Amino acid sequence: FTDSFWFSAVEGEVYALSSFFTAVTFWCILKWEEVADSPHSSKWLVLIAYLIGLSIGVHLLSLLTIPAIAMIYYFKNYKYSHKGALITLISSSLILLFVQGIFISGMSSLMGSFDVFFVNTVGLPFNSGVFIFLILLIGLIYKGLSYTKKKSLPIWHNAILGFMMLCIGYSSYTMVLIRSNANTPINMSAPDNPLKLTDYLKRTQYGEVAPLVFGHYYNDQMKNDGRNYIYLDEVKYRKNEKTKKYEEFIVKKPQWENDKFFARMYSSSSRENGSPGHVEGYKKWAPHQEYNISFADNLEFFFKYQVGWSYFRYFMWNFAGRQNNVDNMDGNGVYGNWESGIGYSEEGMPKHLKDNKAKNHYYFLPLILGLIGMLFHFKNSNNDAVSVLLFFLFTGVLIIVYLNVVPFQPRERDYAYVGSFYAFSIWIGIGVLSIYDFLRTRINPQTSALSATILSLL
């Protein structure tokens, strides 16, 4: 019944496949947990690494299962302590940051650096450095696997195997290079070599990167020396087909006067051609004076728009009900809100809204069942519940923090948070179990199982 999953399923986009990778990755760690004490159980961990590598070529959502996977691994192998759990959470978050921030763009950047050296210094043809890098990488992996097997280091052996499978999955990006070299009619950013692929992976074509921890406010001034603005020069390389070398060019990056903590209102995009800009959106959701933006203003925008409007509204679409499928980018009360059906009235409502096929009323029932399941989960299996909670938070609210969503999005973005809806759906399933558990003390188990299933379906 969840609205966002149905939408992803029928749209020609990446999000249905992304949901699949998220689901199957989490399923694999549960399969590993069942057989963790048996020989060769680590094959499930290696499979997870491969699936995550493959999913990178589709969408990055399944990466956010890493902290939950790590906690399940910790709870299975170690006696619980607050310190151990904290170390596991920090370590898994660092692994997530490594894969997301370093591995994905860093691998192509390293290949590009090798190619620049072997083309410009050694005089070899384009792409020769790429093949030398790959041969070297394969050699290092082989040596690492041989050494860890010889010295009986199973954890390190599996870690290298996992890295190898991550690389094999990641190699799906070869398709991007092949396609770009074919010079198709639409060839955005033309990532036909590892250096351009790095920019493609870093999404530099989308312009300014949203600040995560520290950044500037939209009213900040660029640094200047009294006469000119100050830029940070970044050296880059591009192919010169005439000289058969890579030539340097400079990309100038603006520098800002101040970096503030948790800057949410950073984009200086203003009204254009009658369309509202980001600045107008910031003022709408968190009324403030443009010349005097405070940290409190940023927090107000974060909770009202980024969490409330750009996440909680979508969450309630799926588990409480939806008003209609008309996009709502300005927070009006007529279009695209969540709507449970309680206190609902069609009086005076125009036909196109009254008969809208996306109008769903769930009367909070899936939400209530999920909350019952969550409480039951924490009461009966606290460690497992913590893992699902991490899965829920990392694929929901923490995405909001990371993306730093700006106002007036070109379309509704509920598809970006389906990982957290998936996690909550686990609790809905456990909610069915909690109803069965309640009934079985009063009636026989077979009847209570049937009754819990029928009641939940109704």
C-alpha positions, 0 to 999 in steps of 0.5 A: 500500500505504500505510495512511494514504492508503487510510484518507483515501480512504474517510473522509468528510473533507478529507484525501484532497483535501488530499493531492491539492492537495499532490501537484498543487502539487508536480507543478506546480513540476516541470512549471515546472522542465522548461520554465523557460527557455521563454516563458510558463513562469511560468504554472505559478507562477501556477497554484501560487498559485491551487491554494494559495489553493483548498487553504486552503479545504480544508486547510492541508497544501499550504502546506508545499510552499512551501519545497520549491517555492522551493528548486526555483526557486532551483536552477533560476535561480541558481548554488548557494551556501550563502548563497543557499540559506539566504536562499531557505529563510528567505524561503520560510519567511517566505512560508509564515508570511505566508500561514498566520499573516497572510494567511488570518485577516488578510484577513477581519480587514481586511474586518471593520475596514473594515466597522466603520469604514463602519458605525459612523463613516460610517453605512452598512449592515452589509457595506458596508465589505466591498464597499468593501474588495474594490473597493479591493483589485481596484483596487490589483491592477489598478494594480499589474499595469498599472504592472509591465507598463508598466515591464517588471518581470516578477518583480513582475508575476508576484508580483502575479498570484500574489497575485491568484490566491491571493485568488481561491482563498481566496474559497472561504471566501465559502461559510462566510459564506453558509452561516452567514447561512442560519442552518443548524441546526448553525452553530458559531461562527456566522461570518456576518460577517468579524469572526466569520470571523476567529475561525473562521479562527484556530480560537478555538473550540478554546480555548488556542493551543499555544505554538510557540517560547516558552510556559508549562508546565502548572504555571505560575501566572497573573499576579496583583497579590497579590489578583486575576489579571491578564488582557490585555483584547482589544477585539472587535466584534459586530453589534447588530441593534437599533442597526444598529452594531457594539458593543465587548466585551472578551475577557479573555486569561490572562497567565502568570508565565513564558515558557519556550523550547520549552514542550511540556508546557503543557496543564493539563487533568487527569483528568475523569470517569475519563478521563486528562487531559493532565497524566497523559499528560505524566507517563507519557511523561516522568516528572517532579515536577509542581512541578519541570518542566525543559527536559530533561523537555520534550525527553523528551516531545517525542522520546518522544511527539510525534516517536516516538509521534505521527509515527514510529509512523505513518510506520512503519505505512505503510512497515514494517507495522501491528499492527492498527487499534485506537486506542492512546492510552497507548502499550501494546504490544497495539494500534496499533503498527507491526509489520514481520512479522519475528519475528512470532508468533501464539502466544497471540494472541486471534482479534480481533487475529490476524485484524484486517484492518488487520494489514499486514506489509511486512518493511521492504521499502518503507522500504528501497527508499525509503532506497535511493532517497534515497541514490541521489537525493542522489548523482545530483541533490543539489539535487533531493534537498534539495528533496524533503527539505525537503518531507519535513521540513516536512510531517512533523516540523515539523508536530509542532513546530508543532502541539505535540501533547498526549497522549490524542488523541481518535483516531489522527492519521496523516492529518495527516502524509500530506504527508511520506509522499507525499514519502518515496514519491517516494524509493520511486519513485526507488529503483526507478530506482536498481535499474534503474541498478544492473542496466543496467550488467550486463544490457541496458537493456530487460531491466533496466527490466523486471526492476527493475519486476517486482522492486519490485512483488514 
